[in-house]
Protein backbone atom coordinates (compact mmCIF):
# COMPACT_ATOMS: atom_id res chain seq x y z
CA UNK A 1 0.00 0.00 0.00
CA UNK A 2 1.38 3.40 -0.93
CA UNK A 3 1.51 6.39 1.42
CA UNK A 4 -1.22 8.00 -0.67
CA UNK A 5 -3.54 5.00 -0.31
CA UNK A 6 -2.72 4.63 3.37
CA UNK A 7 -3.44 8.24 4.29
CA UNK A 8 -6.70 8.19 2.33
CA UNK A 9 -7.85 5.00 4.06
CA UNK A 10 -6.80 6.44 7.43
CA UNK A 11 -8.84 9.58 6.83
CA UNK A 12 -11.83 7.41 5.88
CA UNK A 13 -11.37 5.14 8.90
CA UNK A 14 -11.18 8.14 11.26
CA UNK A 15 -14.31 9.60 9.64
CA UNK A 16 -12.68 13.03 9.39
CA UNK A 17 -11.97 15.40 6.53
CA UNK A 18 -8.46 16.07 5.32
CA UNK A 19 -8.92 19.70 6.35
CA UNK A 20 -9.91 18.77 9.91
CA UNK A 21 -7.08 16.24 10.22
CA UNK A 22 -4.55 18.78 8.94
CA UNK A 23 -5.70 21.28 11.55
CA UNK A 24 -5.64 18.64 14.28
CA UNK A 25 -2.06 17.56 13.60
CA UNK A 26 -0.80 21.06 12.87
CA UNK A 27 -0.07 21.08 9.15
CA UNK A 28 -1.49 23.18 6.35
CA UNK A 29 -4.31 22.01 4.13
CA UNK A 30 -2.02 22.48 1.12
CA UNK A 31 0.48 20.06 2.66
CA UNK A 32 -2.27 17.54 3.47
CA UNK A 33 -3.56 17.79 -0.09
CA UNK A 34 -0.08 17.10 -1.46
CA UNK A 35 0.14 13.98 0.72
CA UNK A 36 -3.27 12.67 -0.34
CA UNK A 37 -2.48 13.39 -3.99
CA UNK A 38 0.79 11.46 -3.70
CA UNK A 39 2.90 14.48 -4.67
CA UNK A 40 5.37 13.93 -1.83
CA UNK A 41 6.26 11.38 0.80
CA UNK A 42 4.66 11.69 4.21
CA UNK A 43 7.29 12.33 6.90
CA UNK A 44 7.37 10.24 10.09
CA UNK A 45 6.35 13.18 12.30
CA UNK A 46 3.11 13.56 10.33
CA UNK A 47 2.39 9.84 10.69
CA UNK A 48 3.13 10.14 14.42
CA UNK A 49 0.63 13.00 14.71
CA UNK A 50 -2.03 10.96 12.90
CA UNK A 51 -1.40 7.89 15.04
CA UNK A 52 -1.47 9.96 18.24
CA UNK A 53 -4.81 11.43 17.18
CA UNK A 54 -6.15 7.96 16.43
CA UNK A 55 -4.95 6.74 19.84
CA UNK A 56 -6.80 9.61 21.57
CA UNK A 57 -9.98 8.68 19.72
CA UNK A 58 -9.54 5.03 20.67
CA UNK A 59 -9.03 5.91 24.36
CA UNK A 60 -12.08 8.17 24.32
CA UNK A 61 -14.17 5.36 22.86
CA UNK A 62 -12.98 3.08 25.65
CA UNK A 63 -14.10 5.68 28.22
CA UNK A 64 -17.50 5.96 26.58
CA UNK A 65 -17.87 2.17 26.57
CA UNK A 66 -16.98 1.96 30.28
CA UNK A 67 -19.48 4.70 31.13
CA UNK A 68 -22.17 3.00 29.05
CA UNK A 69 -21.61 -0.34 30.75
CA UNK A 70 -21.78 1.30 34.21
CA UNK A 71 -25.14 2.75 33.23
CA UNK A 72 -26.35 -0.68 32.10
CA UNK A 73 -26.30 0.03 28.39
CA UNK A 74 -24.54 -2.34 26.02
CA UNK A 75 -21.20 -0.95 24.93
CA UNK A 76 -20.57 -0.31 21.27
CA UNK A 77 -18.18 -2.73 19.65
CA UNK A 78 -14.79 -1.08 19.35
CA UNK A 79 -12.76 -1.79 16.22
CA UNK A 80 -9.17 -2.89 16.68
CA UNK A 81 -6.70 -0.05 16.40
CA UNK A 82 -4.71 -0.21 13.21
CA UNK A 83 -1.76 1.92 12.24
CA UNK A 84 1.00 2.25 9.75
CA UNK A 85 3.25 -0.80 9.64
CA UNK A 86 6.44 -0.12 11.58
CA UNK A 87 8.62 -1.75 8.94
CA UNK A 88 7.93 1.07 6.48
CA UNK A 89 8.97 3.89 8.85
CA UNK A 90 12.61 4.77 8.38
Contact map, one row per residue, 1 for C-alpha under 8 A:
111011000000000000000000000000000000000000000000000000000000000000000000000000000000000000
111111000000000000000000000000000000000000000000000000000000000000000000000000000000000000
111111100000000000000000000000000010010011000000000000000000000000000000000000000000000000
011111110000000000000000000000000011110000000000000000000000000000000000000000000000000000
111111111000000000000000000000000001000000000000000000000000000000000000000000000000000000
111111111100000000000000000000000000000000000000000000000000000000000000000000000001000000
001111111110000000000000000000000011000000000000000000000000000000000000000000000000000000
000111111111000000000000000000000001000000000000000000000000000000000000000000000000000000
000011111111100000000000000000000000000000000000000000000000000000000000000000000000000000
000001111111110000000000000000000000000000000000000000000000000000000000000000000000000000
000000111111111111001000000000000000000000000000000000000000000000000000000000000000000000
000000011111111100000000000000000000000000000000000000000000000000000000000000000000000000
000000001111111000000000000000000000000000000000000000000000000000000000000000000000000000
000000000111111100000000000000000000000000000000000001000000000000000000000000000000000000
000000000011111110000000000000000000000000000000000000000000000000000000000000000000000000
000000000011011111011000000000000000000000000000000000000000000000000000000000000000000000
000000000010001111111000000000000000000000000000000000000000000000000000000000000000000000
000000000010000111111100000010011000000000000000000000000000000000000000000000000000000000
000000000000000011111110000010010000000000000000000000000000000000000000000000000000000000
000000000000000111111111000000000000000000000000000000000000000000000000000000000000000000
000000000010000111111111100000000000000000000000010000000000000000000000000000000000000000
000000000000000001111111111110010000000000000000000000000000000000000000000000000000000000
000000000000000000111111111110000000000000000000000000000000000000000000000000000000000000
000000000000000000011111111000000000000000000000000010000000000000000000000000000000000000
000000000000000000001111111000000000000000000100110010000000000000000000000000000000000000
000000000000000000000111111100000000000000000000000000000000000000000000000000000000000000
000000000000000000000111111110110000000000000000000000000000000000000000000000000000000000
000000000000000000000110011111110000000000000000000000000000000000000000000000000000000000
000000000000000001100110001111111000000000000000000000000000000000000000000000000000000000
000000000000000000000000000111111100000000000000000000000000000000000000000000000000000000
000000000000000000000000001111111110000000000000000000000000000000000000000000000000000000
000000000000000001100100001111111111000000000000000000000000000000000000000000000000000000
000000000000000001000000000011111111100000000000000000000000000000000000000000000000000000
000000000000000000000000000001111111111100000000000000000000000000000000000000000000000000
001100100000000000000000000000111111111111000000000000000000000000000000000000000000000000
000110110000000000000000000000011111111000000000000000000000000000000000000000000000000000
000100000000000000000000000000001111111000000000000000000000000000000000000000000000000000
001100000000000000000000000000000111111110000000000000000000000000000000000000000000000000
000000000000000000000000000000000111111110000000000000000000000000000000000000000000000000
000000000000000000000000000000000110011111000000000000000000000000000000000000000000000000
001000000000000000000000000000000010011111100000000000000000000000000000000000000000000000
001000000000000000000000000000000010000111110110000000000000000000000000000000000000000000
000000000000000000000000000000000000000011111110000000000000000000000000000000000000000000
000000000000000000000000000000000000000001111111000000000000000000000000000000000000000011
000000000000000000000000000000000000000000111111100000000000000000000000000000000000000000
000000000000000000000000100000000000000001111111110000000000000000000000000000000000000000
000000000000000000000000000000000000000001111111111000000000000000000000000000000001000000
000000000000000000000000000000000000000000011111111100000000000000000000000000000000000000
000000000000000000000000100000000000000000001111111110000000000000000000000000000000000000
000000000000000000001000100000000000000000000111111111000000000000000000000000000000000000
000000000000000000000000000000000000000000000011111111100000000000000000000000000010000000
000000000000000000000000000000000000000000000001111111110000000000000000000000000000000000
000000000000000000000001100000000000000000000000111111111000000000000000000000000000000000
000000000000010000000000000000000000000000000000011111111100000000000000000000000000000000
000000000000000000000000000000000000000000000000001111111110000000000000000000001000000000
000000000000000000000000000000000000000000000000000111111111000000000000000000000000000000
000000000000000000000000000000000000000000000000000011111111100000000000000000000000000000
000000000000000000000000000000000000000000000000000001111111110000000000000000001000000000
000000000000000000000000000000000000000000000000000000111111111000000000000000000000000000
000000000000000000000000000000000000000000000000000000011111111100000000000000000000000000
000000000000000000000000000000000000000000000000000000001111111110000000000001000000000000
000000000000000000000000000000000000000000000000000000000111111111000000000001000000000000
000000000000000000000000000000000000000000000000000000000011111111100000000000000000000000
000000000000000000000000000000000000000000000000000000000001111111110000000000000000000000
000000000000000000000000000000000000000000000000000000000000111111111000001100000000000000
000000000000000000000000000000000000000000000000000000000000011111111100001000000000000000
000000000000000000000000000000000000000000000000000000000000001111111110000000000000000000
000000000000000000000000000000000000000000000000000000000000000111111111111000000000000000
000000000000000000000000000000000000000000000000000000000000000011111111111000000000000000
000000000000000000000000000000000000000000000000000000000000000001111111100000000000000000
000000000000000000000000000000000000000000000000000000000000000000111111100000000000000000
000000000000000000000000000000000000000000000000000000000000000000011111110000000000000000
000000000000000000000000000000000000000000000000000000000000000000011111111000000000000000
000000000000000000000000000000000000000000000000000000000000000000011001111100000000000000
000000000000000000000000000000000000000000000000000000000000000011011000111110000000000000
000000000000000000000000000000000000000000000000000000000000000010000000011111000000000000
000000000000000000000000000000000000000000000000000000000000000000000000001111100000000000
000000000000000000000000000000000000000000000000000000000000110000000000000111110000000000
000000000000000000000000000000000000000000000000000000000000000000000000000011111000000000
000000000000000000000000000000000000000000000000000000000000000000000000000001111100000000
000000000000000000000000000000000000000000000000000000100100000000000000000000111110000000
000000000000000000000000000000000000000000000000000000000000000000000000000000011111000000
000000000000000000000000000000000000000000000000001000000000000000000000000000001111100000
000001000000000000000000000000000000000000000010000000000000000000000000000000000111110100
000000000000000000000000000000000000000000000000000000000000000000000000000000000011111110
000000000000000000000000000000000000000000000000000000000000000000000000000000000001111110
000000000000000000000000000000000000000000000000000000000000000000000000000000000000111111
000000000000000000000000000000000000000000000000000000000000000000000000000000000001111111
000000000000000000000000000000000000000000010000000000000000000000000000000000000000111111
000000000000000000000000000000000000000000010000000000000000000000000000000000000000001111
